[in-house]
């Protein structure tokens, strides 16, 4: 995306790559563009693949970590466990996820993909992940690490670095508890797609 002036036209600042809005506002403008792209792609995915962006992320994560708890899944996605309740229930009802009681702690539910879920756990065109994959393959490893550092710092400043307020690599709150009955797919859609 190119920097813009007030009228939305290209300026001499575009040619020099100096953001006319200043670094903070220019970065915020780009973050909003990413957010809009995530939301639009998620809606398109639902229409074409039958899965929203957050649902697709759940499929891909559960595929990587069979037997994962809701708490751990929420931690990886940077959302509160209760946010995933509706998403997980709808995905179970649809037959792509299965829930089993943890044999070591009956209070925990462990999630795995069903056969139908495993069929969806493959790289697919038209998904958020395919767009991200195309973008990051054009970047050097150094640029990618720098971008991750900036996005991590912003997430932490916004309080989204970890839903429990703990370090991302720490033990998440809610790991051993089931999500509440609150249906939070709308919140998951907004949070998980970011």
GROMACS elastic network, one bead per residue, 0.5 to 0.9 nm:
[ bonds ]
;  ai    aj funct       b0    kb
    1    30     6  0.75886   500
    1    33     6  0.88715   500
    2    10     6  0.78955   500
    2    14     6  0.64891   500
    2    17     6  0.81256   500
    2    19     6  0.85315   500
    3     8     6  0.87123   500
    3     9     6  0.89752   500
    3    10     6  0.74853   500
    3    11     6  0.83027   500
    3    13     6  0.74663   500
    3    14     6  0.58132   500
    3    17     6  0.75357   500
    3    18     6  0.77564   500
    3    19     6  0.54793   500
    3    20     6  0.65997   500
    3    21     6  0.77464   500
    3    26     6  0.71888   500
    4     7     6  0.76314   500
    4     8     6  0.51559   500
    4     9     6  0.59555   500
    4    10     6  0.59215   500
    4    11     6  0.70745   500
    4    13     6  0.82948   500
    4    14     6  0.73473   500
    4    19     6  0.77675   500
    4    20     6  0.68471   500
    4    21     6  0.78483   500
    4    26     6  0.89430   500
    5     8     6  0.51917   500
    5     9     6  0.58322   500
    5    10     6  0.67393   500
    5    11     6  0.65151   500
    5    13     6  0.84641   500
    5    14     6  0.89718   500
    5    20     6  0.64682   500
    5    21     6  0.77407   500
    6     9     6  0.75371   500
    7    10     6  0.87703   500
    8    11     6  0.89885   500
   10    13     6  0.78257   500
   10    14     6  0.60683   500
   10    15     6  0.83832   500
   11    14     6  0.53505   500
   11    15     6  0.71526   500
   11    20     6  0.87232   500
   12    15     6  0.51810   500
   12    16     6  0.66040   500
   12    17     6  0.86218   500
   12    18     6  0.88353   500
   13    16     6  0.51414   500
   13    17     6  0.58577   500
   13    18     6  0.52056   500
   13    19     6  0.64791   500
   13    20     6  0.62424   500
   14    18     6  0.65314   500
   14    19     6  0.73064   500
   14    20     6  0.82077   500
   15    18     6  0.78980   500
   16    19     6  0.86676   500
   17    20     6  0.89389   500
   18    21     6  0.88353   500
   18    22     6  0.81275   500
   18    23     6  0.87648   500
   19    22     6  0.54708   500
   19    23     6  0.64718   500
   19    25     6  0.87963   500
   19    26     6  0.62849   500
   20    23     6  0.83959   500
   20    26     6  0.77486   500
   21    24     6  0.77174   500
   21    25     6  0.55603   500
   21    26     6  0.54606   500
   22    25     6  0.57325   500
   22    26     6  0.59175   500
   22    27     6  0.84343   500
   23    26     6  0.52272   500
   23    27     6  0.59793   500
   23    28     6  0.85297   500
   24    27     6  0.52087   500
   24    28     6  0.61519   500
   24    29     6  0.86124   500
   25    29     6  0.60320   500
   25    30     6  0.86074   500
   26    29     6  0.50487   500
   26    30     6  0.63731   500
   26    31     6  0.87224   500
   27    30     6  0.51174   500
   27    31     6  0.62117   500
   27    32     6  0.87098   500
   28    32     6  0.62003   500
   28    33     6  0.85586   500
   29    32     6  0.52200   500
   29    33     6  0.62847   500
   29    34     6  0.87958   500
   30    34     6  0.62500   500
   30    35     6  0.85962   500
   31    34     6  0.50488   500
   31    35     6  0.61522   500
   31    36     6  0.85885   500
   32    36     6  0.60370   500
   32    37     6  0.84354   500
   33    36     6  0.51103   500
   33    37     6  0.61019   500
   33    38     6  0.85937   500
   34    38     6  0.60958   500
   34    39     6  0.86400   500
   34   194     6  0.80303   500
   35    38     6  0.50935   500
   35    39     6  0.62582   500
   35    40     6  0.86142   500
   35   190     6  0.85868   500
   35   193     6  0.76952   500
   35   194     6  0.62449   500
   36    39     6  0.51863   500
   36    40     6  0.60769   500
   36    41     6  0.84653   500
   37    40     6  0.51263   500
   37    41     6  0.59209   500
   37    42     6  0.83307   500
   37   128     6  0.87257   500
   38    41     6  0.52370   500
   38    42     6  0.59741   500
   38    43     6  0.86691   500
   38    53     6  0.76761   500
   38   128     6  0.67392   500
   38   190     6  0.89083   500
   38   193     6  0.59749   500
   38   194     6  0.70256   500
   39    42     6  0.50813   500
   39    43     6  0.63349   500
   39    44     6  0.87162   500
   39    53     6  0.80136   500
   39   189     6  0.79393   500
   39   190     6  0.75701   500
   39   193     6  0.71330   500
   39   194     6  0.87873   500
   40    43     6  0.52509   500
   40    44     6  0.62713   500
   40    45     6  0.85967   500
   41    45     6  0.59693   500
   41    46     6  0.85617   500
   41    52     6  0.84475   500
   41    53     6  0.74130   500
   41   126     6  0.76473   500
   41   127     6  0.68407   500
   41   128     6  0.63688   500
   42    45     6  0.50139   500
   42    46     6  0.62719   500
   42    47     6  0.87825   500
   42    51     6  0.78770   500
   42    54     6  0.77343   500
   42   127     6  0.75945   500
   42   128     6  0.72118   500
   42   189     6  0.82422   500
   42   193     6  0.78897   500
   43    46     6  0.51357   500
   43    47     6  0.64353   500
   43    48     6  0.87820   500
   43    51     6  0.86143   500
   43    52     6  0.63078   500
   43    53     6  0.77839   500
   44    47     6  0.51199   500
   44    48     6  0.61329   500
   44    49     6  0.81121   500
   44    52     6  0.80288   500
   44   126     6  0.80545   500
   44   127     6  0.85587   500
   45    48     6  0.51338   500
   45    49     6  0.51795   500
   45    50     6  0.65190   500
   45    51     6  0.58774   500
   45    52     6  0.56593   500
   45    53     6  0.68364   500
   45    56     6  0.88170   500
   45   126     6  0.67858   500
   45   127     6  0.62800   500
   45   128     6  0.83988   500
   46    49     6  0.55214   500
   46    53     6  0.77516   500
   47    50     6  0.57672   500
   47    51     6  0.77388   500
   47    52     6  0.84526   500
   48    51     6  0.80553   500
   48   126     6  0.84566   500
   49    52     6  0.81210   500
   49   126     6  0.86304   500
   49   127     6  0.87377   500
   51    54     6  0.79964   500
   51    55     6  0.56654   500
   51    56     6  0.58322   500
   52    55     6  0.51252   500
   52    56     6  0.60598   500
   52    57     6  0.85754   500
   52   189     6  0.76514   500
   53    56     6  0.50869   500
   53    57     6  0.62080   500
   53    58     6  0.87314   500
   53   127     6  0.73974   500
   53   128     6  0.66736   500
   53   129     6  0.87923   500
   53   189     6  0.70977   500
   53   192     6  0.79113   500
   53   193     6  0.62110   500
   54    58     6  0.62571   500
   54    59     6  0.87220   500
   54    77     6  0.88687   500
   54    87     6  0.83421   500
   54   185     6  0.83223   500
   54   188     6  0.65871   500
   54   189     6  0.54975   500
   54   190     6  0.84675   500
   54   191     6  0.85248   500
   54   192     6  0.55593   500
   54   193     6  0.59157   500
   55    58     6  0.50355   500
   55    59     6  0.63032   500
   55    60     6  0.87064   500
   55    87     6  0.68900   500
   55    88     6  0.83993   500
   55    91     6  0.77686   500
   55   185     6  0.89341   500
   55   188     6  0.89707   500
   55   189     6  0.82981   500
   56    59     6  0.50722   500
   56    60     6  0.62312   500
   56    61     6  0.86085   500
   56   120     6  0.82450   500
   56   121     6  0.81970   500
   56   127     6  0.83798   500
   56   128     6  0.89211   500
   57    60     6  0.51032   500
   57    61     6  0.60416   500
   57    62     6  0.84734   500
   57    77     6  0.83174   500
   57   129     6  0.86003   500
   57   192     6  0.80446   500
   57   193     6  0.85233   500
   58    61     6  0.51496   500
   58    62     6  0.59310   500
   58    63     6  0.82602   500
   58    73     6  0.77135   500
   58    77     6  0.84937   500
   58    87     6  0.87355   500
   58    88     6  0.83726   500
   59    62     6  0.53387   500
   59    63     6  0.59699   500
   59    64     6  0.86710   500
   59    96     6  0.80352   500
   59    97     6  0.80054   500
   59   112     6  0.89360   500
   59   113     6  0.72542   500
   59   117     6  0.67383   500
   59   118     6  0.80153   500
   59   120     6  0.72803   500
   59   121     6  0.60796   500
   60    63     6  0.50629   500
   60    64     6  0.63853   500
   60    65     6  0.87845   500
   60   120     6  0.83426   500
   60   121     6  0.55626   500
   60   122     6  0.79022   500
   61    64     6  0.50539   500
   61    65     6  0.61044   500
   61    66     6  0.83536   500
   61    68     6  0.87446   500
   61    73     6  0.74872   500
   61    76     6  0.85703   500
   61   121     6  0.89727   500
   62    66     6  0.53440   500
   62    67     6  0.74969   500
   62    68     6  0.65437   500
   62    73     6  0.78491   500
   62    97     6  0.85224   500
   62   111     6  0.68849   500
   62   112     6  0.59146   500
   62   113     6  0.65606   500
   62   121     6  0.89599   500
   63    66     6  0.58254   500
   63   112     6  0.71042   500
   63   113     6  0.63510   500
   63   117     6  0.82731   500
   63   118     6  0.70050   500
   63   121     6  0.64187   500
   65    68     6  0.56517   500
   65    73     6  0.89883   500
   65   111     6  0.87866   500
   65   112     6  0.79142   500
   66   110     6  0.80065   500
   66   111     6  0.65153   500
   66   113     6  0.71734   500
   67    99     6  0.85827   500
   67   100     6  0.82051   500
   67   102     6  0.84969   500
   67   109     6  0.83630   500
   67   112     6  0.53312   500
   67   113     6  0.89245   500
   68    71     6  0.82863   500
   68    72     6  0.65009   500
   68    73     6  0.66027   500
   68   109     6  0.82032   500
   68   110     6  0.52720   500
   68   111     6  0.53739   500
   68   112     6  0.71432   500
   69    72     6  0.52819   500
   69    73     6  0.61971   500
   69    74     6  0.85718   500
   69   102     6  0.88285   500
   69   108     6  0.68423   500
   69   109     6  0.58906   500
   69   111     6  0.62252   500
   69   175     6  0.66722   500
   69   176     6  0.75056   500
   69   177     6  0.85782   500
   69   178     6  0.83571   500
   70    73     6  0.50341   500
   70    74     6  0.60173   500
   70    75     6  0.85122   500
   70    81     6  0.61528   500
   70    82     6  0.87412   500
   70    84     6  0.74758   500
   70    85     6  0.83412   500
   70    88     6  0.84771   500
   70   108     6  0.82920   500
   70   109     6  0.71258   500
   70   110     6  0.73061   500
   70   111     6  0.74600   500
   70   174     6  0.81251   500
   70   175     6  0.69605   500
   70   176     6  0.83464   500
   70   177     6  0.78902   500
   70   178     6  0.66727   500
   70   179     6  0.69692   500
   71    74     6  0.51112   500
   71    75     6  0.61543   500
   71    76     6  0.87513   500
   71    80     6  0.78628   500
   71    81     6  0.53057   500
   71    82     6  0.87770   500
   71   172     6  0.69572   500
   71   173     6  0.70944   500
   71   176     6  0.65930   500
   71   177     6  0.67950   500
   71   178     6  0.73069   500
   71   179     6  0.76124   500
   72    76     6  0.62811   500
   72    77     6  0.86218   500
   72    81     6  0.83017   500
   72   171     6  0.84944   500
   72   172     6  0.67575   500
   72   173     6  0.87110   500
   72   174     6  0.79267   500
   72   175     6  0.54828   500
   72   176     6  0.86418   500
   73    76     6  0.52462   500
   73    77     6  0.62433   500
   73    78     6  0.85359   500
   73    79     6  0.86567   500
   73    81     6  0.78315   500
   73    84     6  0.86517   500
   73   175     6  0.86332   500
   74    77     6  0.50358   500
   74    78     6  0.58590   500
   74    79     6  0.50426   500
   74    80     6  0.57836   500
   74    81     6  0.50647   500
   74    82     6  0.84500   500
   74    83     6  0.79091   500
   74    84     6  0.69440   500
   74   163     6  0.80687   500
   74   172     6  0.84976   500
   74   174     6  0.86749   500
   74   175     6  0.85726   500
   75    78     6  0.50025   500
   75    79     6  0.62820   500
   75    80     6  0.72812   500
   75    81     6  0.76735   500
   75   162     6  0.68025   500
   75   163     6  0.66770   500
   75   164     6  0.80953   500
   75   168     6  0.77104   500
   75   171     6  0.85626   500
   75   172     6  0.58460   500
   75   173     6  0.80358   500
   75   174     6  0.87350   500
   75   175     6  0.81912   500
   76    79     6  0.79545   500
   76   162     6  0.85504   500
   76   168     6  0.80151   500
   77    80     6  0.87465   500
   77   162     6  0.89027   500
   77   163     6  0.89737   500
   77   188     6  0.89535   500
   77   191     6  0.81757   500
   77   192     6  0.58236   500
   77   193     6  0.88950   500
   78   160     6  0.64189   500
   78   161     6  0.67306   500
   78   162     6  0.54855   500
   78   163     6  0.54708   500
   78   164     6  0.87825   500
   78   168     6  0.85928   500
   78   191     6  0.74907   500
   78   192     6  0.69755   500
   79    82     6  0.82614   500
   79    83     6  0.64030   500
   79    84     6  0.77377   500
   79   160     6  0.79195   500
   79   162     6  0.76781   500
   79   163     6  0.54529   500
   79   164     6  0.87764   500
   79   187     6  0.86594   500
   79   188     6  0.70006   500
   79   191     6  0.65533   500
   79   192     6  0.68872   500
   80    83     6  0.53437   500
   80    84     6  0.73930   500
   80   162     6  0.89541   500
   80   163     6  0.55598   500
   80   164     6  0.75721   500
   80   173     6  0.85078   500
   80   174     6  0.80889   500
   80   179     6  0.83838   500
   80   188     6  0.88448   500
   81    84     6  0.55887   500
   81    85     6  0.71091   500
   81   163     6  0.87138   500
   81   173     6  0.85205   500
   81   174     6  0.64967   500
   81   175     6  0.82506   500
   81   177     6  0.84071   500
   81   178     6  0.74623   500
   81   179     6  0.50654   500
   81   180     6  0.77543   500
   82    85     6  0.53673   500
   82    86     6  0.83596   500
   82   174     6  0.89836   500
   82   178     6  0.78495   500
   82   181     6  0.71695   500
   82   182     6  0.63000   500
   82   183     6  0.78158   500
   82   184     6  0.69941   500
   83    86     6  0.73514   500
   83    87     6  0.79818   500
   83   179     6  0.75037   500
   83   180     6  0.82885   500
   83   182     6  0.72008   500
   83   183     6  0.69779   500
   83   185     6  0.66796   500
   83   186     6  0.85492   500
   83   187     6  0.63896   500
   83   188     6  0.57380   500
   84    87     6  0.51807   500
   84    88     6  0.59561   500
   84    89     6  0.84620   500
   84   179     6  0.70898   500
   84   180     6  0.89690   500
   84   182     6  0.86532   500
   84   183     6  0.75965   500
   84   184     6  0.60232   500
   84   185     6  0.65854   500
   84   187     6  0.86205   500
   84   188     6  0.64096   500
   85    88     6  0.53825   500
   85    89     6  0.61478   500
   85    90     6  0.86409   500
   85   178     6  0.84746   500
   85   179     6  0.55882   500
   85   180     6  0.65847   500
   85   181     6  0.62819   500
   85   182     6  0.64149   500
   85   183     6  0.57895   500
   85   184     6  0.63729   500
   85   185     6  0.77565   500
   86    89     6  0.50968   500
   86    90     6  0.60417   500
   86    91     6  0.84401   500
   86   181     6  0.76121   500
   86   182     6  0.69106   500
   86   184     6  0.54927   500
   86   185     6  0.56786   500
   87    90     6  0.53319   500
   87    91     6  0.61606   500
   87    92     6  0.86295   500
   87   183     6  0.74816   500
   87   184     6  0.70321   500
   87   185     6  0.52949   500
   87   188     6  0.78006   500
   88    91     6  0.50749   500
   88    92     6  0.60913   500
   88    93     6  0.85664   500
   88    97     6  0.75155   500
   88   111     6  0.89114   500
   88   185     6  0.89380   500
   89    92     6  0.50514   500
   89    93     6  0.61173   500
   89    94     6  0.85302   500
   89    97     6  0.86259   500
   89   183     6  0.88876   500
   90    94     6  0.60498   500
   90    95     6  0.85832   500
   90    97     6  0.89920   500
   91    95     6  0.62876   500
   91    96     6  0.56468   500
   91    97     6  0.56834   500
   91    98     6  0.84647   500
   91   117     6  0.89426   500
   92    95     6  0.50399   500
   92    96     6  0.59100   500
   92    98     6  0.57488   500
   92    99     6  0.74661   500
   93    96     6  0.78232   500
   93    97     6  0.80549   500
   93    98     6  0.89709   500
   94    97     6  0.78123   500
   95    98     6  0.72504   500
   95   113     6  0.87097   500
   95   114     6  0.67449   500
   95   115     6  0.85742   500
   95   116     6  0.67419   500
   95   117     6  0.73494   500
   96   112     6  0.86508   500
   96   113     6  0.58368   500
   96   114     6  0.51550   500
   96   115     6  0.71843   500
   96   116     6  0.52246   500
   96   118     6  0.76431   500
   96   119     6  0.89059   500
   96   120     6  0.83461   500
   97   111     6  0.66180   500
   97   112     6  0.57502   500
   97   114     6  0.53925   500
   97   115     6  0.88303   500
   97   116     6  0.83213   500
   97   117     6  0.62464   500
   98   110     6  0.81970   500
   98   111     6  0.56886   500
   98   112     6  0.54377   500
   98   113     6  0.60840   500
   98   114     6  0.61082   500
   99   109     6  0.60567   500
   99   110     6  0.56020   500
   99   112     6  0.67227   500
   99   113     6  0.89506   500
  100   103     6  0.86508   500
  100   108     6  0.85557   500
  100   109     6  0.55362   500
  100   110     6  0.51795   500
  100   111     6  0.64981   500
  100   112     6  0.82073   500
  101   104     6  0.86187   500
  101   105     6  0.76164   500
  101   106     6  0.55141   500
  101   107     6  0.73525   500
  101   108     6  0.60887   500
  101   110     6  0.60353   500
  101   111     6  0.89063   500
  102   105     6  0.52085   500
  102   106     6  0.52960   500
  102   107     6  0.73350   500
  102   108     6  0.54614   500
  102   109     6  0.56467   500
  102   110     6  0.59065   500
  103   106     6  0.61725   500
  103   108     6  0.87497   500
  104   108     6  0.86320   500
  105   108     6  0.58113   500
  105   109     6  0.86199   500
  105   176     6  0.83490   500
  106   109     6  0.73952   500
  107   176     6  0.71184   500
  107   177     6  0.66161   500
  107   178     6  0.72333   500
  108   175     6  0.83037   500
  108   176     6  0.56315   500
  108   177     6  0.59776   500
  108   178     6  0.62748   500
  109   176     6  0.85392   500
  109   177     6  0.83239   500
  109   178     6  0.69459   500
  112   117     6  0.85920   500
  113   116     6  0.75091   500
  113   118     6  0.57476   500
  113   121     6  0.86790   500
  114   118     6  0.61260   500
  114   119     6  0.86153   500
  115   118     6  0.50855   500
  115   119     6  0.63610   500
  115   120     6  0.89440   500
  116   119     6  0.51707   500
  116   120     6  0.67557   500
  117   120     6  0.51846   500
  117   121     6  0.64051   500
  118   122     6  0.77326   500
  119   122     6  0.68847   500
  120   123     6  0.83928   500
  120   124     6  0.85679   500
  121   124     6  0.87481   500
  123   127     6  0.84861   500
  123   129     6  0.81094   500
  123   130     6  0.73302   500
  124   127     6  0.62447   500
  124   129     6  0.82620   500
  124   130     6  0.67589   500
  125   128     6  0.87469   500
  125   129     6  0.85832   500
  125   130     6  0.58817   500
  125   131     6  0.82714   500
  126   129     6  0.83905   500
  126   130     6  0.65427   500
  126   131     6  0.74357   500
  127   130     6  0.52345   500
  127   131     6  0.65660   500
  127   132     6  0.87512   500
  128   131     6  0.52494   500
  128   132     6  0.62135   500
  128   133     6  0.85466   500
  128   193     6  0.85801   500
  129   133     6  0.59142   500
  129   134     6  0.85594   500
  130   134     6  0.62133   500
  130   135     6  0.86465   500
  131   134     6  0.51985   500
  131   135     6  0.62608   500
  131   136     6  0.87177   500
  132   135     6  0.50762   500
  132   136     6  0.60736   500
  132   137     6  0.84978   500
  133   136     6  0.53639   500
  133   137     6  0.61116   500
  133   138     6  0.88709   500
  134   137     6  0.54591   500
  134   138     6  0.68684   500
  135   138     6  0.55949   500
  135   139     6  0.71429   500
  136   139     6  0.51869   500
  136   140     6  0.80724   500
  136   141     6  0.87997   500
  136   144     6  0.68699   500
  137   140     6  0.77504   500
  139   142     6  0.80308   500
  139   143     6  0.60616   500
  139   144     6  0.61196   500
  140   143     6  0.52423   500
  140   144     6  0.62126   500
  140   145     6  0.86715   500
  141   144     6  0.50735   500
  141   145     6  0.61565   500
  141   146     6  0.85782   500
  142   145     6  0.52030   500
  142   146     6  0.61554   500
  142   147     6  0.85994   500
  143   146     6  0.50406   500
  143   147     6  0.60783   500
  143   148     6  0.85768   500
  144   147     6  0.50761   500
  144   148     6  0.61649   500
  144   149     6  0.85769   500
  145   148     6  0.50585   500
  145   149     6  0.61369   500
  145   150     6  0.87192   500
  146   149     6  0.50245   500
  146   150     6  0.63092   500
  146   151     6  0.86947   500
  147   150     6  0.51578   500
  147   151     6  0.61685   500
  147   152     6  0.84808   500
  148   151     6  0.51211   500
  148   152     6  0.59151   500
  148   153     6  0.84657   500
  149   152     6  0.51391   500
  149   153     6  0.61413   500
  149   154     6  0.86588   500
  150   153     6  0.51644   500
  150   154     6  0.62429   500
  150   155     6  0.86318   500
  151   154     6  0.51101   500
  151   155     6  0.60725   500
  151   156     6  0.85613   500
  152   155     6  0.50614   500
  152   156     6  0.61306   500
  152   157     6  0.85841   500
  152   161     6  0.67578   500
  153   156     6  0.51365   500
  153   157     6  0.61675   500
  153   158     6  0.86024   500
  153   161     6  0.79727   500
  154   157     6  0.50265   500
  154   158     6  0.61012   500
  154   159     6  0.85354   500
  154   160     6  0.84687   500
  154   161     6  0.82112   500
  155   158     6  0.50912   500
  155   159     6  0.61617   500
  155   162     6  0.84571   500
  156   160     6  0.55788   500
  156   162     6  0.74586   500
  156   165     6  0.89190   500
  157   160     6  0.75316   500
  157   161     6  0.76815   500
  158   161     6  0.75305   500
  159   162     6  0.70748   500
  159   163     6  0.76323   500
  159   165     6  0.73356   500
  160   163     6  0.60848   500
  160   165     6  0.81469   500
  160   191     6  0.86678   500
  161   164     6  0.88309   500
  161   165     6  0.73287   500
  161   166     6  0.82731   500
  161   167     6  0.75339   500
  161   168     6  0.66622   500
  162   165     6  0.51188   500
  162   166     6  0.58742   500
  162   167     6  0.63802   500
  162   168     6  0.55910   500
  162   172     6  0.79822   500
  163   166     6  0.75973   500
  163   168     6  0.89207   500
  163   172     6  0.78235   500
  163   173     6  0.79340   500
  164   167     6  0.84574   500
  164   172     6  0.61669   500
  164   173     6  0.55055   500
  164   174     6  0.84633   500
  165   168     6  0.85466   500
  165   172     6  0.86424   500
  165   173     6  0.87833   500
  166   169     6  0.81013   500
  166   170     6  0.61205   500
  166   171     6  0.74819   500
  166   172     6  0.69677   500
  166   173     6  0.83156   500
  167   170     6  0.50975   500
  167   171     6  0.80754   500
  167   172     6  0.85329   500
  168   171     6  0.80568   500
  168   172     6  0.80197   500
  169   172     6  0.84637   500
  171   175     6  0.75981   500
  172   175     6  0.57982   500
  173   176     6  0.80517   500
  173   177     6  0.85745   500
  174   178     6  0.73023   500
  174   179     6  0.78198   500
  175   178     6  0.80951   500
  177   180     6  0.89063   500
  179   182     6  0.79604   500
  180   183     6  0.83974   500
  181   184     6  0.89124   500
  183   186     6  0.82088   500
  183   187     6  0.88732   500
  184   187     6  0.52208   500
  184   188     6  0.59879   500
  184   189     6  0.84124   500
  185   189     6  0.57550   500
  185   190     6  0.84812   500
  186   190     6  0.63810   500
  186   191     6  0.86248   500
  187   190     6  0.51883   500
  187   191     6  0.59721   500
  187   192     6  0.80867   500
  188   191     6  0.50300   500
  188   192     6  0.52615   500
  188   193     6  0.76156   500
  189   192     6  0.55716   500
  189   193     6  0.57955   500
  189   194     6  0.85509   500
  190   193     6  0.56763   500
  190   194     6  0.67021   500
  191   194     6  0.55635   500
